[in-house]
Amino acid sequence: MTTLQNYACGQWVSGADSGTQLFNAITGDLVANASSKGLDFGQMMDYARRVGGPKLRQLTFHQRGMMLKALATHLLSKKELFYKISWATGATRADSWVDIEGGIGNLFTYASLRRQFPNETFCYDGDVARLSKNNTFIGHHICVPKEGVALHINAFNFPVWGMLEKIAVNFFAGVPAIVKPATLTSFLTEAVVKEIIASGIIPEGALQLICGSANGILDYAQSQDVITFTGSASTGKMLKSHPRLLEESVHFNMEADSLNCCVLGSDVSPDQPEFDIFIKEVVREITTKAGQKCTAVRRIIVPENLIEDVHLALGKRLASNIIGDPNIEGVRMGSLAGKSQLIEVKEKVELLSKTQKIIIGDFENFEVKGADKTKGCFMPPIIFLNEQPFTNTDCHHVEAFGPVSTIMPYKTIEEAIELSKMGKGSLVSSIITNSERIARQYTIGAACMHGRILVLNNECAKESTGHGSPMPMLVHGGPGRAGGGEEMGGKRGVFHYLQRTAIQGSPSMITAILNNYQVGAKQLIKEVHPFRQYFEDLEIGETTITPTHTVSEEDIVNFANISGDKFYAHLQPEALDGTIFKRTVAHGYFILSKAAGLFVDPPKGPVLLNYGIDECRFTRPIYPGMTIGVKFTCKEKIENDKPLLAANGTETKVGIVKWVVDIYDASSPDVLAQYGAQDQAGQTVGIATILTMVKKKEQG
């Protein structure tokens, strides 16, 4: 038996008393004691803000991303240690895979997200706002890391994933964290944090750990902090209403256990593959982690004519489910995480039994392989049948946080939607159907009460991650009972830890602040062509003004022939009546292609290739005889840590450069008068943002 340590203010410390005893969920043996007595929570919060915050904020998004990648790689090398410890939580190898490698996968995902952010300590959000007629006054949004601490209060069911899926986001945003895992399974979280700290990969003060109680820590919250909570709705509501959080307007994100549902579409019959998919999905959600998942299926909503078929199919499949010691071959379901959970689930089952009947499972008569069920925290899957779910509504209010679920019938898809909503907000709903009509009707009808909806059929089942698997690039959360919060969600999650501030000023001033060229800002003219410069030498706002080209009828015909674009507006003057065009008009893509011919410097140099086009607009027509020119401006420089592999096998360090291609009308007054386009003189006729891959000076 060991005493767990807390990591506070840069040191590993034990609690001042014996604290809480933690037991092996399989054998009932004492595993560890956990205590936080003696910790100064105010000092820990201050340490995170004063030491960890500045160190993280001085890193750019790209540097933070590379830090997460290194951390993920390190933890992956230690995974077998974590698997060994995870067994004591009652988890099977498959359960632990979701927790351990799923959590590490979040680190990898947020590491790769760096490519969607500038190589700056801040980022900008959305598009520029034009605030004046002549574009001398504009607005934008800048996002900077909050100067507080992320306090994560996590649940017992995912002691690794619950921590890593959150710190991946706040570390990437530049905010330090204090992690408070549920004490029950904190021995696994402690093992992971020890490896994180020992690696030396994250800055000092970026992460602290409380294994025992954190009662009183919210008294030290400040306005720049972010509190995240995962657990029961009742506890979450109590924390959310803490006077300090209200007084300081502290951001509080809640992800609560909810009564998620899985719906079988009325188009599915027992002889279709979708029926088997439905049964497999429901059984997996009941047995994975022994049903101790915030996303587990609690309500099984089935067409009334298929109730018996579903009952028999579930019973047959669950009968082959082997419960026991996860180390024993063939065991598919472990135990609950602790005795207190077992007692609580039994109480909830008794409560649900008052208004519905158990049709599968028996608390007394079940077998356990390789373990003593009287010492461990084992229970069998329990399936209820509620034949009147609109009248007997306990199943929509009472959650047994274990392998417990209720089958209920519906007559129409409208009824299925209504039943799904009666849970008063859930993290996830799924529907198994092959009907696009039913899928559309259910999704649109039910979406307001669910944070995520999985539409499953035979087409995507093999690659689907399943009903219960939140994905790091999609939001995880839900309305109402589910807490009203959001976690992960790719870039969306990062913004929870950033302060978004509207900034206003001249285009040149906004360009200087963002280090991102805004149209209308002052331009820097150099004698050397930008294509002759390395990535490091290019400057934001650097502009080349190209020679001009007069568009001819021959240009239009030739481009139509070579491209195959023979749209009537380019070649059929007799078809232009009733259109906006005064005569046949040049192709927009010819204008863009010719612009490239004007701004490109042909000889081999630092610019290696065209990487793509982000945006392109053709704003005014160009007719034969009109003349175009280009203002070619360096808009943004993006660091790239992946070298370019040449055909001969050599690697070249490169960066990505975004350029504004501003194509303007350089026609003479006489030509413009011919088309009644005098107001077009000098105006933009097409604009695009192109990307090039540019060689860096220093190689090797």
N, C-alpha and C positions, 0 to 999 in steps of 0.2 A: 504494500500500500504506500502511495506517495502523497505528498501535499502539493497541489497545483500552485504555480506561481503566477502572479500578475506582472505585467510589464508596464511600469509607471515611471515617467520622467527619466527615461533612459536606463532603468535598472530593473532587474528581475527581483521581485520581492514576494514573500509569503504573507498571508494574512496573520493577524495577531492572535487568532484563536483557531480552534480545530475546524470551525465552520461546518459546512454541509458534507455529509457522506455521500459518495457517488458509487453506484453499484453496476456491475456487469449485468447487462439486460438478459444475457443468455444463461449464465450460471448463478447469478445472484451474489457473486463474490464482491467484496469491497474493492473498489478500484483506486479511489483517491479521495482526499478531502479538499474542499475548495472554500476559501475565505477571502474577503476583501477588507476585513476589519483593519483599520489603521491607515488605509489609503486616504490621501487628501485629494478629493475629487476636484476641488477648486484649483489646486496646484497642477493637477494633470491637465485640466482644460487650458489653463494659462500656458503650460509648457507646450502644448500642441500649437496654440496661437503664436506664441513668442519664438519657438525654436523650429517646429516642423513646418509651419505655414510659410515663413520667408524662404526657407530652403526649397520648398516645392514651387513656390511662385517664381523663383528666379530661373527655373527650368522652362524651356519652351514646350509646346504641345508635342513636338517631335521628340524631344529629349525624354519627356514623361512617357511617351509611347514606347520608346526603346527600353526604358526602365521596366515597364510592365512586361515587355517581351522577355527580357533577361530574367525577371522574377518568375514568370510562367515556366520558362525552360528549367530553371533551378528546381522549382517545386515538382515538376514532372519527373525529375530524376530521383525524387524522394518519395514517390507515390506509394511504393510498396510498404514503407514504414507507416504511412497513413492508413492504408488498407488494413494492416494488422491491428491498429488501434481501433479502427472503425467497427470491427467485429463486435467489440464490447458494447456498442450502442444498439445491437440487435440487427444490424444491417447485413444483408447478403452482399456478395461481390458485385452483383448488378446494381443494388441499391447504392453501394459505396461509389461505384463508377459515376453515377449521376452526381453525387455529392462532391467527390474529390476531383475527378477529371473534368466534370462539368464546370466546377468552379474555376479550375485552372484554365479551361477553355475561354471563360469570360475575360481573363487577363490577356490571352492571345487576341481575342476579338477587339478589345479596346486598344491594344497596342497597334493593331492594323488601322484603327480609326484615325491615327495621326495624319494619314494622307488626306483626310478631309478637312484638316485644320491648317492654318498658317504656321510657319516656323517662328512663332512669336509666343510671348508669355500670355497673350490675350487673343481674342478672336473677334470677328465682326459677324453680324447676323442680318440676314435678309438683303434686300436691295436698297440702293440709294433712293432717298425721297427728294424730288425736285420741289423746292420751296419758293422759287422765284421765276419770273418770266424769262429772264435772260441767263438763268443758270449761274448766277454769281453767289447764290445762297442755297445750300443744300443740307440735307440731314442724313444721318445713318445711325446704326446701333452698334455700340462696342460692348463686349462682354469680358469682364475681368474676374479672376477668382475671388470668391468671398474670403475675407480675412478672419474666418472663424475656424471651427472644428466640426467635422462630421461625426456625430455620435450615433453609432449603429447598435440598436437593441434588437438582438436576433432571437429566433425561435430554436427549439431543441432538435427539430427534425433534420436540418441540414447544417451541421456545425462547420462545414468547410465552405460549401457553395454559398450559404447565407452570408458569410463574411466576404469571400472573394468577389461575388457579384456586385457588392456594394463598394468595396475599396478600390476595385478596378476603375470605377467611375470617378470617385472623388480624388484619387491620386492623379488620374488623367487630367482632371479639371484644375489641379493644383491646390487641393485642400487636404490637410491632415485628418487622421481618423482616430477615434477611440472606439474599440469594439467591445461590446458587452454580449457575449454569447449566453444562451440559456445555460445556467449552471449545470443542469442535468447531464449534458454531453460536452461540457466545456473542456474535458480532458483531450478531446480530439482537436478542438480549436487551438488549445495551448500548444500542442505538438507542431501544428502548422505555423503558428506565429513564431515559435522558437526557430524554425528553419528560415523564416523570412528575415528575422533580426540577425541571425548568424550569417546570412548570406552577404550582409553589408550592401545590398543593392539599393535599398531605399534610404533616403536621408534620415538623419537623427531627428526624432520627434514626429516623424510622419505617421507612426502607428504605435498605439498603446493598447493594452489588453486588461480587462477586468473579468476574472473568472467567477468571483463570488457576487454578492449582491451589489447593485449600483444604486440602491435607494438613497436619494438625496442629491444625485448628480445634476438633476435638472434645475436645482436651485442656482447653479452657476452658469446656466445658458445665457448667451448674449445674442443680439440681433443678427450678427453675421454667421451664427452657427446654423447647421442643418441637422435635424433629428430625424432618424429613420427608425421605424418600428415594424417588426414582423411578429405576429402572434395572434392572440385572441382579440376579437372585436371589443370585448368589455375592457380588457387591460389597455388596449389602444386608446379608447375613448377617455379613460381615466388620465392617461399620460398627456393626451392632446389638450386636455382642459387645465393643465398645470398653470397656476397663476403666473409663473415666471415666463412661460412661453407666450402667454397672452400679452403680458406687459411689454415684452421685448419684441413682439411680432416675429418670433422664431419660426422659420420654415419647418414644418412637421410633415413627414411623408409616412403614411400608414398603409401597410399591406396586411390585411387581416384574413383569417381563415373564413371560407365562405362555402355555401351550399351549391357547389358547381353541379352542372348537369350534363348528361349525354343523351342526345335524342336520336332515335331510330326513325328514319324517314318512312312515310306511309307508302312510298313506292317500292320499298325493299321487301322481298319475300325470303323465306328460309332457304330456298334453293339458290339464292344469289350470293356471290362472293362478299358483297357488302354486309350481309347478315353475319357471316363469320368474322369479318373485320370488326363489326360492332361488338360481338361477344368477346373477342380477344382484347379489344381496347378497354372494355369495362372491367374485365378480369385483371388486366394489367394494372389498372388504376386502383383497384381494390387491394391488390396484394403487394404492389411495390411499396417499399418502406412500411409494410404492414398497414397501409392506408393512412399513414401519418404524413400527409402532404397537404399543403394549403390548396393545391389544385386538384386534389382527388375527386373522383366522381361520387357525389353523395345522393344524386337523384337520377334514376334511370327512366327516361320518359319514352314510352313505347306505344305504338298504335294498339288500340284495345283488342283487335283481333289477333295480335301476336304475343299477348301476355304469356300464354301457356308455353309457346315455342321458346320464348326468351327464358322463362323460368327453367325449363328442362335443359336448355343449352348451357345456361350459366351453372346450373347444378352439376351437370356432367363435367364441365371444365374445372370447376372448383374442387370437385371430388378428387381430381388428380393432382391438386396442389399440395405439395409436401411442406409441412411446417416443421421447423426445428433449428438446430445449430447450423448456421450458415457455412461452417467449415466442413460439414458432412456432404458428400457428393449426392446430388439429387434434390437437396433442399432448395425450395423456390421462394420460401417466405420465412423471414426471421421473426423477431419479437417486437413488441412495443418497446419504447426507449426506457421505460421505468415503471415501477409499481404504481406510482401516483397516476400515471397515464392509464394504466390498466383499470384502476379503480374508477377513474373519471369516465372512461368509455363505457364500462359496465353500467354506471349510473344513467348515462344518456340512453343506452339501449333499453333499460327498464322504463325510462320515461317515454321513449318512442313506442314501446310495446303497448302502451295504454290506448293508442289510437290506430295501430296497425299490427299486422301479424308477421312473425318470423317464418319464412318459408325455406330458407337454407341456412344451416349452421346451428350449433348447439354449444353453449359455453362450457358445459360439463363433459360432453362426449366428443372429444377430438384427440388425435394422436400427435405426439411431438417426437421427432426423430433426433436421436443423439443428445437429448437434454432432458432435464427434469422440469416438467411444466409447472410444478408447484414452486420451484425456485426461480425460474425465469419469468419473463413478462409476456407469455404467449397467450394468444387468443385466436380463434378461428374466424374466417370471414362470416359475417352475418348479413343476410339479405332479407329485407322486409318486402311485403306487398301491401300497397295502399290502394285499395280499389276506388276510393272516393277522395282523391287528392285536393279537390276544390272545397271539400267539407272538413276532412280531417287534415288539418294544416300543420301539425307538429313537424312533419318532415321538411317543411319549408322554413322552420325556425330553429330547430334543435339539431346541432351537429355533434355526432359522436366521432371524435378525431382518431379514428382507427379504421380497420377493414369492415366498414359498415356502410350499407347503401340501401336505397328504397326504390323498388320498381313501382311505376304508376302509369295508368293508361291515359290516352288521349283519343278524341274522335276526329278532330280536324287539325290542320297545321296551326290555325289560330289558337286552338286550345293548347297545343304544344308550346307556342310562344308565350301564352299567358302563364302556364305552369313554370316555364323557365324564369319568368320575371318574379314569380312569387317568392323566390329566395331573397328578394330585396337587394340584389347586387352581388355579383360573383366575379371571381378572377377569370374564369374560363367556362365557356360552354362549347360543346362540340355537337355536330350533327352528321350522321352517316347517311348519305343519300346519293343516288345517281341522277336525280332530277335537278336540272339547273333552275327550274321554276321554283321548286321547293327550297332549294338552297338560297336563292335570292330572297324569297319571301321571309324565310326564317331569319336570315342574317340581318336584313334591314329592320325587321320587326322586333328582334330581340337585342340588337346591338346596344341600345341605350342602357341596358342593365348588366352588361358583361364587358370585362376588360379585354377579352380575347375570344374569338370564335374560330374553331377549327372545323372546316368542311372537308369531310373525309370520304373517299370512295376508292375503288380498286385502282384507279388511275394513279393516285399519289400515295397509296398506303405503304408501299415498300420503302419509300424514302421519307415518309412523314416522321417527324420527331414525336408525334403523339399528343394526346389531349393534355397530359400533365407536364409538358416540358416548355417552360418559358425560354425564349431565345434572346440572347443579348442585344440583337439589333431591333427587337420589337419590345414595346412597353409591357411591363408586368405590373398589374394592378387592376383595380376595378372600382366601380361606383358603389355607393350605399354601404351595405354590410361589409364589403370587401375593403373598405377604408377610404376610398376616394383618392388614392395615391397612384404614383407611377414610379417604377424602377426601371433601370436599364434603358432600352429603347434607343440604343445607339447615341447619336448626337443629342437627341431629346433629353436623355438622362444627364448628360454633361451639363446642360444649361441649368439644371437644378442647383448646381454648386457655383454658378457664375452670377454676377450682378450685371444685368442688361441695362445699359445707360444710353439714352438718346443723345447724340452729339450733333451740333449745328455749326455751320461756318462756311467759308468759301471752299470751292473745290480743291484749291491748293492746300488749304489748311487741313482739310479732312484727309487728303492724300498723305500729308506729312505725318498725321497722327496714326493712320492705319497702315502706312507703308504699302498702300495699294492705290494705284492711280485711279482718280475719279475724272470722268470726262469734263473738260472745261478747266482743269488745273493747268498751271504753268508747265511748259514743256522744256526739256533740256536738249539742246541741239549740240551734237558732237560731230567732229569732222570724220571720225571713223565710223563705218557702217556697223550696226549692232551685230550683224552676222559674223563680224570679224573679231568679236569680243567673247572671252570666256565668261562662264556663269558668274564668277566672283566680281568681274569688272562692270557688269551691266548695272545700271542705276534706274530706280523707279522714276518714271516720267521721261526717260530718255526717248527722244523722238527722231525719226527720219521722215522728211518730207520728200516724197518721190517725184520723179518726172511725171508728166501727164500723158494720157492717151485719148485720142478722139475715136469714138465708137463709130464703126461704119456698118452699112447694110451687109457687106461681105462678112464682117465679124459675126453678125447674128445668124446668117445662113450657115456659115462654117461650123459655128458652135452647135446649131441644131442638128447638123449632119453627124458631127463627131460624137455628140452626147446622146442622140436619139430623141431629144426633147423637142418635139415639133408642135407644141401647144399653139393653138390658133393665134394667140396674141402676139406671137413672134413672127409668124409667116403668112397670115391671112388677113390682109387689110380690109377685105370685104366683110369680114365677120366681126368687126369692132364696133358696129353700131350698138349703142346702148351700154357700152362699157366705159370705164374711166380713162381709157387710152385714146390719145389723139391720132396715133398711127402705130404701126408695129413697133414693139418695144424690145429692148435688150433683155436677155435672160438674167435673172438675178444671179444665178450661179456663174454666168459668164463674167458679170461685173466682179464677183468675188475672185474668180480665177484670174482675171486680168489684173486685179489688185495684187494678187500674189506674184504675178510676173513683174509688177512694178517694184514691190518692196523686197523681193528675194535678191540676195547677192549670190550669184551662181557658184563661184569656186568653192572647193572643199575647205572647210574651216571648223570652228568650234560648234556651230549648229549642226546637229547630227541627223535630225529627222523631225517631221511634222507629227505631233502627238494627238492632234484632234481639234475640234471646234466646240467650244462651250456654248456659245450663243451666236445667233446670226439674225439680222433683220434687214429687209430691203424697204426703205422708207419713201423713196421718190423714184418715179420712172426715168429711165435714160433712153432717149431716142437716138437714131442715127444722126451723126453730126455733133452730138453733145460730147463734152470732154470730161474725163474723170482724173482725179489725183488721189493720193493716199497719204494720210498721216499715220505713221506706224509707231506705236508707243509701247514701251515696256510697262506693263500693268502690275505684274506680281511675279515674285521669284519663290519657287517652292522647292524646298530641300527634298532630295530623294536618296534614301540609303541603299537602294538596290542598284548595283552597277549594271551597265548595259553590256551584254555578252555579244561580242562581234562574231562574224561568221568564221574567223580564223581561231576562235577560242579565247581571245584576249578580253579582259574586262576593263571597262572605262567608267570612271566616276562621272556622274551627270547630275544635273538639276533640271527642273521643269520651269519654263518661263512662259507666262501668259502675256499676250500682246493684244492691244486694242488696234484693230484695223478700221480706221475711220475713212471711208470712201466719200469724197466730197465732189460737188459739181464745180468744175473749173471751166465751164463753157464761156464763150464770149457773149457779150450782151445781145448781139444780133441773133445768135442762135437761140438764146433763151427767149427772146421776143417772138421768134418764129413759132414757138410752142406755147406762148403765153405763160412762161415759167420764170419770169424775172425774179420772183421771190426765192427761187431755187439757187441763185448765185452764191457760191461758197458754202452751201448747206450740205449736210450729210445726206447721202442718197443710199448708203448701206453701211452697216456697222457689224463687226463680228469680234469675238474674242477667240484667238487661236492659241494653241499650245505648241511649243517646240521643246525638244530635248537638247540641252546644251552641255557641252563638255566642260568639266571643271579643270582649273589650272593644275592643281596638285593631284598626281596619280600615285598609286602604290600604297 
